[in-house]
Amino acid sequence: NWGVEMKQKKSKILRNLLLSNNFLPVPSCFDALSAKLIEQVGFKLMFMSGFAASASRIGQPDLGVMTLTEVLDQLNSITDASTIPLIGDGDTGYGNAMNVIRTVKSFAKIDCAGVLIEDQLSPKRCGHTPGKDVVSRDEAFDRIKASVDAREENDILIMARTDANHTHGIKEAIERAQKFYELGADILFVEAPKSEDEMRLVCKEVPGYKIANIVEGGLTPNLSMKELASIGYNLAVYPLTALSSAMKAMVDSLTKLKTDSDRSNNLMSFEELRKRVGFDDYYETSSKYETSKR
């Protein structure tokens, strides 16, 4: 049916992007508007960051507080508002292997091209903050097995993440990522290498498509895209760039508003704002219908 064809098409677009062997920057959205802006700027792929979405939707830190239902609702708004492939943050899969299957199937149903599943102990923690721990190898591997099995009905790419470097060291993280690849994961995500040497080791030892997580001010060196590609990364996700810049701009503008200061230099023009939100497109489409002209 048409809906399934659309879901398959999004995952196929992402697979073709990976096959092109071009380095893929992956900015992170947190709601429908940020997703629209990412697409308008010209990116070909995006990620819904759990950190950013939790902050935006419920005003809470990324500590496993946001529920699966809330995540799916946020993802659905994003896929409705944009046309480029979206990878959603599935965290730990919200339970055991059976819960992981439901999570992955749910992401595929709402047209996510990919889903991230990680090996953290629930409730999870942001990868660049303290207090995180990982599950056993067997449980981690079951999550990825379940993810791969779940995509048989609707194709979706599996981005398998390990946070084992934080608790067990880089060797354990690499070995987990190698096994994730063997189990059928499409993109390998070794979280929080602490140096360029560790990043090079990951790229040397881990097969398949590898993604770097660039958190400005985080634990991993903020290398340029050219440097990341030369090391051996195929993608890099930027989970907080949009959120952090938006928060900085809002705090600045609101501070000026509070003191009744000039804030004109902080603002996008009203004309551009209307255009980017979609007013022009709405009026163009509605002009075909007589009753919408009233």
N, C-alpha and C positions, 0 to 999 in steps of 0.2 A: 504494500500500500504506500501511498504518497509520503506519509509521515516517516515510515521506516526508511524509504529512499533518501529522505532529507538527512536523517541521522547517519546513514551510511556515507552519504556524500561528505559530511563534515569530517568524519574520521578519515575518509579517503583523501580529502584535501590536506589534512595534517600528515598523513603517510607520504603523500607526494612532496610536501615541503621538506620532510626529512630526507627523502630520496634525492632531492636536488643537491644535497651536500653543501648548501649555503648555510653559513652561520645564522642562527635564528635568535634575535633578541625577543624576549617575552615579557613585555610590561604587564603589570598586574592591575586589574580593575577591582572595584569593590562594590559597584552598583551599576545600574543601567546607564547612567550618565557618563561615568568614567569609562565604561566600555565603548560608548559611542565616540568619545573623544579619542581613545586609542585607535579605533578604526579610521576616524577622520584624518588623523595625522599620517596614516599610511602603514601601520604595522599589519603583519599578516597572521599573527597568532597572539593570543593573550591567555593569562592565567587569572583565576579568581583567588586572590590571596586570602587565606583564612584569617590571618592577622588583620588585614585591612577591612575585610568584610565584617568581622566581629566588632571592630572599632566603629565602623560606620553604621551597622544595623542595630546593635544593642548597646553600643557605648561601653563595651567590656574588653579586657585584654584577651589575647589568644591563648586561653588556658583550658580549652575544652568546654567552655560554657555554652557556646552556641549549639543548638540541637541540629540533628540531621534535617528535620522538617524546615527549620529556618534557613539552613544552607541551601536546600533544594529550592525553596521559594526565591532566594536571592539569585541563584543560578538561572532559574527560569526567567526572571526579569531581564537578566543579561542576555540570554540567548534570544529572547524576543526582540531586544533592542539593537542587536548587532548581527552581522553576517559572517564575520571571520571565525575560525575555529577557536574554541574555548576549552582550556583544561581546568577542571574544577578540583578544589582541595577537598579530598575525601578523608583527610586526617588518618585515624587508625582504623577506619571502616566501621566505627561505632559498635564494636563488640567482637564476637568470635568470627570464625570463617563464614558461618551462615549469615551473620549481619553484614559482612563484607560483600557477599554475593548480592544482597538486597541493595546495599549502597551503590555498587557499581552498576547494577541494572537500572536503578533510579536515575543515576547520572546520565546513562545512555538514553533513557526515555525522553529526557528533556533536551536532547541534542548537544550534549557535551561531546567534544571530540576526544577528550582524554580525561583521566581521573588520577589523582595522586593518592597512593596508599602508602603509609609509613609504618615503621616497626617500633614506634614509641609505645610505652606503657600508657594506658588511659587512666585519667585524663591527660591529654598530650600537652606539650609546652611549645612555645615558639622556639625554633631551632637555634636561635642566637641569644637565648636567655637561660638563666640557671634553672636547676630543678628537674631536668628531664632524665628519663631512664628508658631503656628498651626492653622489649619482651625477649624470650628465649629464641634461639634460632628456629626451632620447630614451629613456634607460633608465628614468627615473622614469615617463614616460608609458606605456611598454610594460608596466610593472608594473600600472598601473591598468587598461589595456586588457585585460591577461590576467585580472585579477581580475573584471572585468565579464563577460568571456567565460565564466569558470569557473562562474558562478552560474546558467547556463542550465539545468543539470540539477536543482539544489536551490537555491531562492531563499535568498540571504543578502545583507545590506546591506554595502556597501563604505564603510569610513571611510578616506579617503585623507589621509595626513599628509605635510606637507613640513617639513623642518628647515632649509630654505635661508636663513632669516633669520639663522642663526648665521654662515654663511659668505659669503653673497651679498647680504644685506640684505632688508629687508621688501618691496621692489618685486618682486624675483625670487620670493620666497615667495608673494606674492599672485598673480603671473602663473602660477605652477605650480598653485596651487589653482584658479584660473579654468579652466585646461585640464583638471584632474582632473574638474571639474564637467561640462565638455563631453564628456568621455569616459564619463560615466555614474556617477561616484561619488555616493553618497547623502549622506554627511556629510563636510564639509570641515574639516580640522584643520591650521591654521597654528600650528606649535609655537613656543613661547617668545617671543611679543611682549614687549618689555622695558618698555613703558609703556602707560598708558591711551590715549594718542594712537595708538600702533601698534594697539592692540586695536580702537579705533574705526575706523581705516583698513581693517583686515581686514574688519570687518563691513560697511563701506560698499562695498568693492570686490569682495568675494567673494560670488557668488550661492549659493543653496541653503541647506541646514541647516549651521550653523557651531557648532563645539564649542570651548570654552575648556579649557585644561589647567591646573588650579589645584594647584600643588605648594606646600604651605605652606613658606615659606622659600626658594622657588625664584625664577626670574628674572621671572616674570609677576606683576603686581600681584594680590593676593588680594582681589578685589572680592566684594561680597555677590552672592547670586543675583539679587536685585532689580536691582542695578547692571549685572550681566552681561546680563540680559534687556533692560534699557533701551538698552544699547549696540547690541544686535542679535544676541547669541548665543542659540542655541536649546537648547544643552546645555552642561553643564560636567562634566568628569570630575575626580574627586578620587583620584588614583592611590595616595597614601600615607597618607591619613587613618586608615584602619583598621589598616594595618601599623604605622605610627608610634606610634599610641596603644597598640596591643597590646604592642609592644616596650618602650615606656616603663613600662607596667604590670608586665610580666614582670620587667624589671630591678629595679624597685622592690620587688616582692614577694620575689624571690630574694635581694636584698640583705638584706632583713629576716629571711628564713629563715636566711641564713648567720650572722647575728648573734643568732639566736634571739629576735628582737623580735616584738612583736605585729603581725600582718599581717591581722587580721580585717576591718579597714576596706577592705582592698584586694580582698577576695574577693567574688565573686557567691555568693549562698546556694547550698548544695548542691541544694536543691529546684529553684530556678530553672535552675541549670546542667543538671540532669537533663532538665528540661522542654525547654530550648532545644536540647539535643543530640538529643532525640527519644525518650527512654525512654517517656514517656507514650503517644506515638503507637504505638510498638512493642508495648507491652503491650495496648493497645486492639485492635490488629489481630490479634495472636497469640491473643487470647482466643477467637477464632472456631474455633480448631483445637485439638482435644482433646490431641494429642501435644505441643503447644507449652506446655501448662499445667504440664507436669511439671517 
